[in-house]
Amino acid sequence: MTMSRPRLYVVTDDAVWACLSVFGCGLYGLPEWAAIASDADAIAAIPSGSLHIACWHSSTAESRFLQRICTERWAARELITAPSDWLVRIEELIAKRDQLPDVDARRQESANQPENQETPKHARAGKWH
């Protein structure tokens, strides 16, 4: 099975922070359709025409260097800024992922399960009861 090219690149100076900021999870939860580029070689390796989101966390010389590389590729129209509908879809995916189970439905399920009243209490009790 071959890996398909990521559809969205997050360009950053701090991979962990950017993943938390964009996807609401650590690097372990990075979607398979996304990739993070956090060094000069990774930014240069992003295929031309790719969608990207830039997330800058610090203002060190290294960070400014990475920002310059990203900006130059964007100005040359090699990188395309992800449109706002992508951000909306990411927010929807996060909300769906983090949605709590329906508590009322779970209560109803447990209320509908019959209790075994034929078994005497002492038969249901464990060794220490």
MMTF fields as JSON, N, C-alpha, C and O atoms, coordinates in Angstrom:
{
  "mmtfVersion": "1.0.0",
  "mmtfProducer": "UNKNOWN",
  "numBonds": 515,
  "numAtoms": 516,
  "numGroups": 129,
  "numChains": 1,
  "numModels": 1,
  "chainsPerModel": [1],
  "groupsPerChain": [129],
  "chainIdList": ["A"],
  "bondAtomList": [4, 2, 8, 6, 12, 10, 16, 14, 20, 18, 24, 22, 28, 26, 32, 30, 36, 34, 40, 38, 44, 42, 48, 46, 52, 50, 56, 54, 60, 58, 64, 62, 68, 66, 72, 70, 76, 74, 80, 78, 84, 82, 88, 86, 92, 90, 96, 94, 100, 98, 104, 102, 108, 106, 112, 110, 116, 114, 120, 118, 124, 122, 128, 126, 132, 130, 136, 134, 140, 138, 144, 142, 148, 146, 152, 150, 156, 154, 160, 158, 164, 162, 168, 166, 172, 170, 176, 174, 180, 178, 184, 182, 188, 186, 192, 190, 196, 194, 200, 198, 204, 202, 208, 206, 212, 210, 216, 214, 220, 218, 224, 222, 228, 226, 232, 230, 236, 234, 240, 238, 244, 242, 248, 246, 252, 250, 256, 254, 260, 258, 264, 262, 268, 266, 272, 270, 276, 274, 280, 278, 284, 282, 288, 286, 292, 290, 296, 294, 300, 298, 304, 302, 308, 306, 312, 310, 316, 314, 320, 318, 324, 322, 328, 326, 332, 330, 336, 334, 340, 338, 344, 342, 348, 346, 352, 350, 356, 354, 360, 358, 364, 362, 368, 366, 372, 370, 376, 374, 380, 378, 384, 382, 388, 386, 392, 390, 396, 394, 400, 398, 404, 402, 408, 406, 412, 410, 416, 414, 420, 418, 424, 422, 428, 426, 432, 430, 436, 434, 440, 438, 444, 442, 448, 446, 452, 450, 456, 454, 460, 458, 464, 462, 468, 466, 472, 470, 476, 474, 480, 478, 484, 482, 488, 486, 492, 490, 496, 494, 500, 498, 504, 502, 508, 506, 512, 510],
  "bondOrderList": [1, 1, 1, 1, 1, 1, 1, 1, 1, 1, 1, 1, 1, 1, 1, 1, 1, 1, 1, 1, 1, 1, 1, 1, 1, 1, 1, 1, 1, 1, 1, 1, 1, 1, 1, 1, 1, 1, 1, 1, 1, 1, 1, 1, 1, 1, 1, 1, 1, 1, 1, 1, 1, 1, 1, 1, 1, 1, 1, 1, 1, 1, 1, 1, 1, 1, 1, 1, 1, 1, 1, 1, 1, 1, 1, 1, 1, 1, 1, 1, 1, 1, 1, 1, 1, 1, 1, 1, 1, 1, 1, 1, 1, 1, 1, 1, 1, 1, 1, 1, 1, 1, 1, 1, 1, 1, 1, 1, 1, 1, 1, 1, 1, 1, 1, 1, 1, 1, 1, 1, 1, 1, 1, 1, 1, 1, 1, 1],
  "groupList": [{"groupName": "MET", "atomNameList": ["N", "CA", "C", "O"], "elementList": ["N", "C", "C", "O"], "formalChargeList": [0, 0, 0, 0], "bondAtomList": [1, 0, 2, 1, 3, 2], "bondOrderList": [1, 1, 2], "singleLetterCode": "M", "chemCompType": "L-PEPTIDE LINKING"}, {"groupName": "THR", "atomNameList": ["N", "CA", "C", "O"], "elementList": ["N", "C", "C", "O"], "formalChargeList": [0, 0, 0, 0], "bondAtomList": [1, 0, 2, 1, 3, 2], "bondOrderList": [1, 1, 2], "singleLetterCode": "T", "chemCompType": "L-PEPTIDE LINKING"}, {"groupName": "SER", "atomNameList": ["N", "CA", "C", "O"], "elementList": ["N", "C", "C", "O"], "formalChargeList": [0, 0, 0, 0], "bondAtomList": [1, 0, 2, 1, 3, 2], "bondOrderList": [1, 1, 2], "singleLetterCode": "S", "chemCompType": "L-PEPTIDE LINKING"}, {"groupName": "ARG", "atomNameList": ["N", "CA", "C", "O"], "elementList": ["N", "C", "C", "O"], "formalChargeList": [0, 0, 0, 0], "bondAtomList": [1, 0, 2, 1, 3, 2], "bondOrderList": [1, 1, 2], "singleLetterCode": "R", "chemCompType": "L-PEPTIDE LINKING"}, {"groupName": "PRO", "atomNameList": ["N", "CA", "C", "O"], "elementList": ["N", "C", "C", "O"], "formalChargeList": [0, 0, 0, 0], "bondAtomList": [1, 0, 2, 1, 3, 2], "bondOrderList": [1, 1, 2], "singleLetterCode": "P", "chemCompType": "L-PEPTIDE LINKING"}, {"groupName": "LEU", "atomNameList": ["N", "CA", "C", "O"], "elementList": ["N", "C", "C", "O"], "formalChargeList": [0, 0, 0, 0], "bondAtomList": [1, 0, 2, 1, 3, 2], "bondOrderList": [1, 1, 2], "singleLetterCode": "L", "chemCompType": "L-PEPTIDE LINKING"}, {"groupName": "TYR", "atomNameList": ["N", "CA", "C", "O"], "elementList": ["N", "C", "C", "O"], "formalChargeList": [0, 0, 0, 0], "bondAtomList": [1, 0, 2, 1, 3, 2], "bondOrderList": [1, 1, 2], "singleLetterCode": "Y", "chemCompType": "L-PEPTIDE LINKING"}, {"groupName": "VAL", "atomNameList": ["N", "CA", "C", "O"], "elementList": ["N", "C", "C", "O"], "formalChargeList": [0, 0, 0, 0], "bondAtomList": [1, 0, 2, 1, 3, 2], "bondOrderList": [1, 1, 2], "singleLetterCode": "V", "chemCompType": "L-PEPTIDE LINKING"}, {"groupName": "ASP", "atomNameList": ["N", "CA", "C", "O"], "elementList": ["N", "C", "C", "O"], "formalChargeList": [0, 0, 0, 0], "bondAtomList": [1, 0, 2, 1, 3, 2], "bondOrderList": [1, 1, 2], "singleLetterCode": "D", "chemCompType": "L-PEPTIDE LINKING"}, {"groupName": "ALA", "atomNameList": ["N", "CA", "C", "O"], "elementList": ["N", "C", "C", "O"], "formalChargeList": [0, 0, 0, 0], "bondAtomList": [1, 0, 2, 1, 3, 2], "bondOrderList": [1, 1, 2], "singleLetterCode": "A", "chemCompType": "L-PEPTIDE LINKING"}, {"groupName": "TRP", "atomNameList": ["N", "CA", "C", "O"], "elementList": ["N", "C", "C", "O"], "formalChargeList": [0, 0, 0, 0], "bondAtomList": [1, 0, 2, 1, 3, 2], "bondOrderList": [1, 1, 2], "singleLetterCode": "W", "chemCompType": "L-PEPTIDE LINKING"}, {"groupName": "CYS", "atomNameList": ["N", "CA", "C", "O"], "elementList": ["N", "C", "C", "O"], "formalChargeList": [0, 0, 0, 0], "bondAtomList": [1, 0, 2, 1, 3, 2], "bondOrderList": [1, 1, 2], "singleLetterCode": "C", "chemCompType": "L-PEPTIDE LINKING"}, {"groupName": "PHE", "atomNameList": ["N", "CA", "C", "O"], "elementList": ["N", "C", "C", "O"], "formalChargeList": [0, 0, 0, 0], "bondAtomList": [1, 0, 2, 1, 3, 2], "bondOrderList": [1, 1, 2], "singleLetterCode": "F", "chemCompType": "L-PEPTIDE LINKING"}, {"groupName": "GLY", "atomNameList": ["N", "CA", "C", "O"], "elementList": ["N", "C", "C", "O"], "formalChargeList": [0, 0, 0, 0], "bondAtomList": [1, 0, 2, 1, 3, 2], "bondOrderList": [1, 1, 2], "singleLetterCode": "G", "chemCompType": "PEPTIDE LINKING"}, {"groupName": "GLU", "atomNameList": ["N", "CA", "C", "O"], "elementList": ["N", "C", "C", "O"], "formalChargeList": [0, 0, 0, 0], "bondAtomList": [1, 0, 2, 1, 3, 2], "bondOrderList": [1, 1, 2], "singleLetterCode": "E", "chemCompType": "L-PEPTIDE LINKING"}, {"groupName": "ILE", "atomNameList": ["N", "CA", "C", "O"], "elementList": ["N", "C", "C", "O"], "formalChargeList": [0, 0, 0, 0], "bondAtomList": [1, 0, 2, 1, 3, 2], "bondOrderList": [1, 1, 2], "singleLetterCode": "I", "chemCompType": "L-PEPTIDE LINKING"}, {"groupName": "HIS", "atomNameList": ["N", "CA", "C", "O"], "elementList": ["N", "C", "C", "O"], "formalChargeList": [0, 0, 0, 0], "bondAtomList": [1, 0, 2, 1, 3, 2], "bondOrderList": [1, 1, 2], "singleLetterCode": "H", "chemCompType": "L-PEPTIDE LINKING"}, {"groupName": "GLN", "atomNameList": ["N", "CA", "C", "O"], "elementList": ["N", "C", "C", "O"], "formalChargeList": [0, 0, 0, 0], "bondAtomList": [1, 0, 2, 1, 3, 2], "bondOrderList": [1, 1, 2], "singleLetterCode": "Q", "chemCompType": "L-PEPTIDE LINKING"}, {"groupName": "LYS", "atomNameList": ["N", "CA", "C", "O"], "elementList": ["N", "C", "C", "O"], "formalChargeList": [0, 0, 0, 0], "bondAtomList": [1, 0, 2, 1, 3, 2], "bondOrderList": [1, 1, 2], "singleLetterCode": "K", "chemCompType": "L-PEPTIDE LINKING"}, {"groupName": "ASN", "atomNameList": ["N", "CA", "C", "O"], "elementList": ["N", "C", "C", "O"], "formalChargeList": [0, 0, 0, 0], "bondAtomList": [1, 0, 2, 1, 3, 2], "bondOrderList": [1, 1, 2], "singleLetterCode": "N", "chemCompType": "L-PEPTIDE LINKING"}],
  "groupTypeList": [0, 1, 0, 2, 3, 4, 3, 5, 6, 7, 7, 1, 8, 8, 9, 7, 10, 9, 11, 5, 2, 7, 12, 13, 11, 13, 5, 6, 13, 5, 4, 14, 10, 9, 9, 15, 9, 2, 8, 9, 8, 9, 15, 9, 9, 15, 4, 2, 13, 2, 5, 16, 15, 9, 11, 10, 16, 2, 2, 1, 9, 14, 2, 3, 12, 5, 17, 3, 15, 11, 1, 14, 3, 10, 9, 9, 3, 14, 5, 15, 1, 9, 4, 2, 8, 10, 5, 7, 3, 15, 14, 14, 5, 15, 9, 18, 3, 8, 17, 5, 4, 8, 7, 8, 9, 3, 3, 17, 14, 2, 9, 19, 17, 4, 14, 19, 17, 14, 1, 4, 18, 16, 9, 3, 9, 13, 18, 10, 16],
  "groupIdList": [1, 2, 3, 4, 5, 6, 7, 8, 9, 10, 11, 12, 13, 14, 15, 16, 17, 18, 19, 20, 21, 22, 23, 24, 25, 26, 27, 28, 29, 30, 31, 32, 33, 34, 35, 36, 37, 38, 39, 40, 41, 42, 43, 44, 45, 46, 47, 48, 49, 50, 51, 52, 53, 54, 55, 56, 57, 58, 59, 60, 61, 62, 63, 64, 65, 66, 67, 68, 69, 70, 71, 72, 73, 74, 75, 76, 77, 78, 79, 80, 81, 82, 83, 84, 85, 86, 87, 88, 89, 90, 91, 92, 93, 94, 95, 96, 97, 98, 99, 100, 101, 102, 103, 104, 105, 106, 107, 108, 109, 110, 111, 112, 113, 114, 115, 116, 117, 118, 119, 120, 121, 122, 123, 124, 125, 126, 127, 128, 129],
  "secStructList": [7, 7, 7, 7, 7, 7, 1, 3, 3, 3, 3, 3, 1, 7, 2, 2, 2, 2, 2, 2, 2, 2, 2, 1, 1, 7, 4, 4, 4, 7, 7, 6, 6, 3, 3, 3, 3, 7, 1, 2, 2, 2, 2, 2, 2, 1, 7, 6, 6, 3, 3, 3, 3, 3, 3, 7, 7, 7, 7, 1, 2, 2, 2, 2, 2, 2, 2, 2, 2, 2, 2, 2, 2, 2, 2, 6, 6, 1, 3, 3, 3, 7, 7, 2, 2, 2, 2, 2, 2, 2, 2, 2, 2, 2, 2, 2, 2, 6, 7, 7, 7, 7, 2, 2, 2, 2, 2, 2, 2, 2, 2, 2, 1, 7, 7, 7, 7, 1, 1, 7, 2, 2, 2, 2, 7, 7, 6, 6, 7],
  "xCoordList": [0.84, 0.0, 0.885, 1.791, 0.639, 1.457, 0.806, -0.416, 1.658, 1.167, 0.856, 1.652, -0.286, -0.61, 0.02, 0.344, 0.181, 0.768, -0.169, -1.382, 0.38, -0.478, -1.215, -0.687, -2.432, -3.223, -3.026, -3.378, -2.464, -2.246, -0.921, -0.636, -0.126, 1.15, 1.057, 0.636, 1.452, 1.535, 3.012, 3.844, 3.329, 4.712, 4.908, 4.149, 5.928, 6.06, 7.5, 8.37, 7.721, 9.005, 8.909, 9.908, 7.714, 7.497, 6.403, 5.214, 6.807, 5.867, 4.798, 3.62, 5.191, 4.226, 3.196, 1.994, 3.664, 2.75, 1.804, 0.609, 2.326, 1.492, 0.423, -0.721, 0.783, -0.197, -1.297, -2.476, -0.921, -1.921, -2.788, -4.003, -2.172, -2.89, -3.861, -4.993, -3.438, -4.264, -5.243, -6.417, -4.767, -5.586, -6.102, -6.874, -5.678, -6.163, -5.666, -6.332, -4.5, -3.933, -2.421, -1.892, -1.745, -0.307, 0.038, -0.848, 1.319, 1.766, 1.201, 1.051, 0.888, 0.317, -1.015, -1.395, -1.726, -3.043, -3.062, -4.133, -1.888, -1.82, -2.564, -2.245, -3.547, -4.293, -3.367, -2.36, -3.72, -2.869, -2.83, -1.925, -3.791, -3.828, -3.069, -3.102, -2.39, -1.633, -0.181, 0.137, 0.688, 2.099, 2.598, 2.067, 3.624, 4.214, 5.638, 6.423, 5.954, 7.301, 7.875, 7.397, 8.91, 9.429, 10.929, 11.556, 11.501, 12.889, 13.037, 12.144, 14.164, 14.36, 14.24, 13.633, 14.814, 14.749, 13.314, 12.903, 12.561, 11.166, 10.317, 9.458, 10.558, 9.801, 10.159, 9.283, 11.438, 11.87, 11.327, 11.152, 11.062, 10.595, 9.088, 8.592, 8.361, 6.914, 6.689, 7.229, 5.902, 5.673, 5.004, 4.147, 5.397, 4.791, 3.301, 2.864, 2.533, 1.087, 0.369, -0.85, 1.095, 0.49, -0.168, 0.275, -1.237, -1.879, -1.047, -0.476, -0.985, -0.242, -0.917, -1.674, -0.608, -0.959, 0.354, 1.098, 0.65, 1.871, 1.523, 0.614, 2.254, 2.06, 3.411, 4.256, 3.609, 4.894, 4.724, 3.799, 5.638, 5.508, 6.543, 6.236, 7.732, 8.776, 9.365, 9.049, 10.215, 10.818, 12.342, 13.045, 12.831, 14.276, 14.79, 14.007, 16.099, 16.695, 16.322, 16.049, 16.31, 15.931, 14.483, 14.167, 13.605, 12.196, 12.033, 11.291, 12.715, 12.63, 13.171, 12.653, 14.212, 14.764, 13.722, 13.532, 13.054, 12.014, 10.845, 10.281, 10.487, 9.409, 9.773, 8.932, 11.031, 11.471, 11.392, 10.943, 11.825, 11.751, 10.3, 9.993, 9.422, 7.996, 7.417, 6.696, 7.734, 7.212, 7.72, 6.968, 8.986, 9.536, 8.842, 8.551, 8.579, 7.88, 6.439, 5.904, 5.81, 4.439, 4.414, 3.548, 5.374, 5.428, 5.692, 5.232, 6.426, 6.692, 5.524, 5.596, 4.475, 3.254, 3.516, 2.833, 4.517, 4.788, 3.934, 3.569, 3.618, 2.753, 1.473, 1.499, 0.367, -0.941, -1.476, -1.54, -1.856, -2.435, -3.778, -4.624, -3.961, -5.213, -6.377, -6.315, -7.434, -8.583, -9.331, -9.169, -10.142, -10.837, -11.762, -12.001, -12.295, -13.175, -12.407, -12.998, -11.094, -10.285, -10.242, -10.37, -10.06, -10.01, -11.347, -11.388, -12.434, -13.77, -13.92, -14.422, -13.489, -13.59, -12.735, -13.141, -11.557, -10.708, -11.41, -11.41, -12.008, -12.757, -13.911, -14.168, -14.607, -15.709, -15.197, -15.827, -14.052, -13.469, -13.073, -13.276, -12.508, -12.131, -13.374, -13.38, -14.428, -15.666, -16.266, -16.733, -16.26, -16.808, -15.964, -16.502, -14.644, -13.743, -13.923, -13.892, -14.111, -14.188, -15.595, -15.801, -16.559, -17.947, -18.107, -17.645, -18.763, -19.024, -20.128, -20.995, -20.103, -21.189, -22.51, -22.544, -23.576, -24.908, -25.266, -25.591, -25.205, -25.434, -26.865, -27.084, -27.842, -29.232, -29.467, -30.208, -28.847, -29.002, -28.386, -28.948, -27.251, -26.616, -27.48, -27.603, -28.067, -28.954, -30.152, -30.562, -30.707, -31.861, -31.491, -32.27, -30.312, -29.86, -29.765, -30.227, -29.171, -29.021, -30.364, -30.555, -31.293, -32.618, -33.412, -34.245, -33.177, -33.904, -33.368, -34.041, -32.201, -31.645, -32.321, -32.346, -32.872, -33.563, -32.571, -31.475, -32.981, -32.154, -32.458, -33.601, -31.458, -31.627, -32.089, -31.274, -33.396, -33.933, -34.135, -34.402, -34.014, -34.208, -33.035, -33.217, -31.844, -30.673, -30.651, -30.685, -30.596, -30.544, -29.284, -28.251, -29.405, -28.304, -27.037, -25.951, -27.152, -25.953, -25.273, -24.066, -26.027, -25.438, -24.683, -23.72, -25.109, -24.429, -23.224, -22.355, -23.163, -22.092, -20.767, -20.722, -19.706, -18.369, -17.876, -18.599, -16.65, -16.035, -16.002, -16.14, -15.826, -15.617, -16.884, -16.812, -18.026, -19.279, -20.065, -21.147],
  "yCoordList": [-1.182, 0.0, 1.246, 1.359, 2.153, 3.359, 4.505, 4.644, 5.309, 6.488, 7.573, 7.844, 8.18, 9.29, 10.565, 10.667, 11.506, 12.79, 13.517, 13.524, 14.128, 14.908, 16.01, 16.592, 16.285, 17.334, 18.687, 19.716, 18.694, 19.944, 19.858, 18.869, 20.896, 20.979, 22.101, 23.214, 21.795, 22.812, 23.185, 22.361, 24.423, 24.902, 25.656, 26.572, 25.268, 25.789, 25.751, 25.12, 26.44, 26.377, 25.5, 25.298, 24.978, 24.132, 23.113, 23.426, 21.911, 20.9, 20.528, 20.437, 20.317, 19.915, 21.016, 20.751, 22.245, 23.365, 23.548, 23.775, 23.453, 23.644, 22.565, 22.857, 21.333, 20.245, 20.474, 20.271, 20.892, 21.217, 22.386, 22.374, 23.388, 24.591, 24.327, 24.811, 23.57, 23.353, 22.2, 22.322, 21.077, 19.867, 19.526, 18.582, 20.294, 20.049, 18.748, 18.169, 18.275, 17.039, 17.071, 17.92, 16.142, 16.044, 15.412, 15.088, 15.242, 14.669, 13.27, 12.845, 12.555, 11.21, 11.229, 10.228, 12.351, 12.435, 13.168, 13.5, 13.424, 14.121, 13.301, 12.13, 13.894, 13.141, 12.655, 13.292, 11.522, 10.949, 11.815, 11.669, 12.709, 13.575, 14.884, 15.77, 15.007, 16.226, 15.872, 14.737, 16.864, 16.7, 17.998, 19.076, 17.874, 19.051, 19.22, 18.272, 20.43, 20.775, 21.777, 22.907, 21.351, 22.222, 22.491, 22.935, 22.228, 22.623, 23.025, 22.787, 23.63, 24.189, 23.128, 23.376, 21.949, 20.89, 20.417, 20.177, 20.286, 19.838, 20.872, 20.515, 22.152, 23.209, 23.216, 23.365, 23.056, 23.03, 21.802, 21.838, 20.723, 19.478, 19.452, 18.53, 20.438, 20.466, 20.634, 21.561, 19.755, 19.861, 21.183, 21.685, 21.735, 22.978, 22.769, 21.709, 23.798, 23.739, 23.18, 23.013, 22.886, 22.304, 23.364, 24.512, 22.952, 23.826, 23.83, 22.81, 24.979, 25.05, 26.013, 26.906, 25.79, 26.711, 27.011, 26.088, 28.272, 28.647, 28.954, 29.736, 28.33, 28.538, 28.843, 27.959, 30.092, 30.486, 30.717, 31.399, 30.135, 30.162, 31.06, 31.711, 31.1, 31.89, 32.916, 32.923, 33.769, 34.807, 34.708, 35.718, 33.485, 33.274, 33.482, 33.588, 33.538, 33.68, 32.485, 32.656, 31.289, 30.085, 30.182, 29.825, 30.665, 30.816, 31.823, 31.573, 32.944, 33.952, 33.412, 33.746, 32.58, 31.952, 31.03, 31.061, 30.218, 29.323, 30.122, 29.759, 31.219, 32.073, 32.659, 32.748, 33.054, 33.622, 32.59, 32.902, 31.372, 30.307, 30.076, 29.968, 30.002, 29.783, 30.951, 30.745, 32.165, 33.354, 33.433, 33.793, 33.101, 33.122, 32.095, 32.38, 30.911, 29.884, 30.308, 30.059, 30.95, 31.438, 32.563, 32.577, 33.511, 34.63, 34.14, 34.752, 33.047, 32.467, 31.591, 30.949, 31.575, 30.791, 29.292, 28.546, 28.868, 27.437, 26.83, 25.656, 27.627, 27.182, 27.997, 29.202, 27.342, 27.995, 28.004, 26.962, 29.171, 29.27, 28.551, 28.769, 27.696, 26.944, 27.916, 28.81, 27.758, 28.661, 28.438, 27.408, 29.408, 29.356, 28.152, 27.679, 27.636, 26.468, 25.238, 24.342, 25.188, 24.102, 24.207, 23.207, 25.421, 25.619, 25.269, 24.698, 25.61, 25.26, 23.746, 23.207, 23.053, 21.586, 20.958, 19.972, 21.519, 21.003, 21.187, 20.276, 22.355, 22.594, 21.602, 21.11, 21.305, 20.338, 18.943, 18.22, 18.562, 17.257, 17.169, 16.137, 18.249, 18.271, 18.131, 17.356, 18.879, 18.809, 17.409, 16.896, 16.796, 15.445, 14.445, 13.569, 14.578, 13.676, 13.792, 12.791, 15.012, 15.254, 15.178, 15.418, 14.847, 14.802, 13.712, 12.584, 14.074, 13.119, 12.165, 12.539, 10.933, 10.018, 10.542, 11.298, 10.131, 10.563, 9.905, 8.719, 10.671, 10.146, 9.645, 8.595, 10.372, 9.944, 8.602, 7.767, 8.386, 7.109, 5.974, 4.88, 6.218, 5.183, 4.863, 3.702, 5.879, 5.638, 4.798, 3.882, 5.118, 4.372, 2.915, 2.014, 2.675, 1.307, 0.521, -0.618, 1.121, 0.404, 0.218, -0.774, 1.141, 0.995, -0.111, -0.747, -0.354, -1.384, -2.785, -3.757, -2.921, -4.241, -4.835, -4.215, -6.043, -6.649, -7.073, -7.552, -6.887, -7.33, -8.79, -9.227, -9.526, -10.941, -11.091, -11.164, -11.137, -11.202, -12.632, -12.846, -13.631, -15.009, -15.525, -16.395, -15.007, -15.473, -14.83, -13.604, -15.632, -15.069, -14.225, -14.454, -13.263, -12.332, -13.069, -12.729, -14.072, -14.783, -15.539, -15.774, -15.921, -16.612, -15.633, -16.017, -14.387, -13.372, -12.788, -12.19, -12.953, -12.347, -13.048, -14.243, -12.286, -12.839, -13.477, -13.559, -13.92, -14.603, -13.739, -14.265, -12.446, -11.568, -10.868, -9.977, -11.233, -10.572, -11.423, -11.028],
  "zCoordList": [0.0, 0.0, 0.0, 0.826, -0.89, -0.999, -0.239, -0.199, 0.354, 1.063, 0.047, -0.852, 0.193, -0.691, -0.147, 1.037, -1.017, -0.642, 0.318, 0.109, 1.368, 2.273, 1.521, 0.574, 1.951, 1.304, 1.963, 1.387, 3.173, 3.895, 4.641, 5.317, 4.508, 5.218, 6.244, 5.929, 7.467, 8.511, 8.611, 8.991, 8.269, 8.283, 9.592, 9.907, 10.354, 11.712, 12.205, 11.605, 13.304, 13.995, 15.243, 15.934, 15.539, 16.714, 16.372, 16.442, 16.007, 15.512, 16.541, 16.198, 17.778, 18.808, 19.034, 19.055, 19.202, 19.434, 18.248, 18.44, 17.033, 15.844, 15.735, 15.386, 16.027, 15.97, 17.003, 16.712, 18.193, 19.218, 18.782, 18.984, 18.189, 17.779, 16.636, 16.665, 15.634, 14.444, 14.629, 14.28, 15.177, 15.238, 16.633, 16.796, 17.645, 18.997, 19.597, 20.455, 19.157, 19.704, 19.504, 18.786, 20.143, 19.965, 18.626, 17.834, 18.383, 17.111, 16.875, 15.729, 17.957, 17.83, 17.085, 16.478, 17.122, 16.5, 15.173, 14.663, 14.605, 13.317, 12.268, 12.065, 11.601, 10.584, 9.473, 9.165, 8.878, 7.826, 6.576, 5.754, 6.419, 5.237, 5.454, 4.6, 6.589, 6.901, 7.213, 7.57, 7.07, 7.418, 8.038, 7.773, 8.864, 9.498, 8.979, 8.961, 8.561, 8.102, 9.093, 9.198, 9.823, 10.88, 10.762, 11.724, 9.6, 9.366, 7.897, 7.084, 7.576, 6.233, 5.142, 4.1, 5.376, 4.365, 4.145, 3.009, 5.222, 5.104, 4.366, 3.56, 4.644, 3.951, 2.466, 1.614, 2.16, 0.759, 0.024, -1.194, 0.752, 0.131, -0.125, -0.774, 0.369, 0.122, -1.376, -1.979, -1.984, -3.431, -3.81, -3.082, -4.938, -5.426, -5.641, -6.089, -5.314, -5.465, -4.256, -4.291, -3.185, -1.986, -1.118, -1.06, -0.443, 0.541, 1.813, 2.199, 2.456, 3.712, 4.684, 4.301, 5.948, 7.03, 7.735, 8.066, 7.967, 8.675, 10.129, 10.41, 11.045, 12.489, 13.111, 13.246, 13.487, 14.062, 15.548, 15.987, 16.316, 17.768, 18.445, 19.444, 17.925, 18.591, 17.625, 16.435, 18.15, 17.302, 17.33, 17.375, 17.304, 17.27, 15.845, 14.902, 15.704, 14.375, 13.496, 12.308, 14.063, 13.307, 12.838, 11.703, 13.716, 13.352, 12.215, 11.266, 12.308, 11.244, 9.921, 8.856, 9.987, 8.79, 8.142, 6.926, 8.953, 8.434, 7.857, 6.825, 8.543, 8.039, 6.673, 5.779, 6.53, 5.256, 4.134, 3.031, 4.412, 3.4, 2.988, 1.801, 3.967, 3.686, 2.887, 1.911, 3.301, 2.617, 1.179, 0.274, 0.968, -0.39, -1.285, -2.446, -0.75, -1.547, -1.81, -2.89, -0.821, -1.003, -2.049, -2.923, -1.958, -2.907, -4.332, -5.296, -4.463, -5.783, -6.248, -7.296, -5.473, -5.753, -5.797, -6.499, -5.033, -4.903, -3.798, -3.864, -2.786, -1.691, -1.723, -1.974, -1.47, -1.481, -0.054, 0.6, 0.42, 1.757, 1.775, 0.908, 2.769, 2.878, 3.038, 3.881, 2.247, 2.361, 3.675, 4.33, 4.041, 5.331, 5.448, 6.559, 4.326, 4.44, 4.93, 5.532, 4.677, 5.236, 6.754, 7.46, 7.245, 8.693, 9.334, 10.424, 8.661, 9.164, 9.216, 10.202, 8.164, 8.154, 9.246, 9.863, 9.49, 10.568, 11.907, 12.734, 12.129, 13.373, 13.518, 14.617, 12.42, 12.463, 12.806, 13.578, 12.231, 12.547, 14.014, 14.654, 14.548, 15.964, 16.834, 17.79, 16.508, 17.294, 17.24, 18.257, 16.078, 15.936, 16.719, 17.395, 16.626, 17.342, 18.854, 19.57, 19.329, 20.766, 21.334, 22.523, 20.496, 20.954, 22.011, 21.843, 23.085, 24.155, 23.72, 22.93, 24.23, 23.894, 24.443, 25.414, 23.813, 24.218, 25.551, 25.593, 26.631, 27.973, 28.127, 28.731, 27.593, 27.725, 27.039, 27.557, 25.887, 25.182, 25.99, 26.045, 26.61, 27.44, 28.663, 29.052, 29.256, 30.404, 29.983, 30.696, 28.825, 28.328, 28.068, 28.38, 27.501, 27.246, 28.54, 28.615, 29.553, 30.821, 31.515, 32.219, 31.335, 31.944, 31.267, 31.912, 29.989, 29.247, 29.489, 29.146, 30.057, 30.311, 31.539, 32.601, 31.391, 32.538, 33.609, 33.319, 34.829, 35.941, 36.205, 36.075, 36.566, 36.851, 38.294, 39.213, 38.481, 39.837, 40.313, 41.496, 39.416, 39.838, 40.664, 41.517, 40.425, 41.153, 42.533, 42.642, 43.578, 44.936, 45.128, 44.498, 46.002, 46.238, 46.65, 46.182, 47.516, 47.973, 46.828, 46.881, 45.801, 44.65, 43.755, 43.09, 43.736, 42.927, 43.64, 43.005, 44.943, 45.732, 45.461, 45.168, 45.566, 45.386, 46.67, 47.663, 46.631, 47.765, 49.022, 50.126, 48.882, 50.033, 50.487, 51.334, 49.963, 50.357, 51.285, 51.719]
}
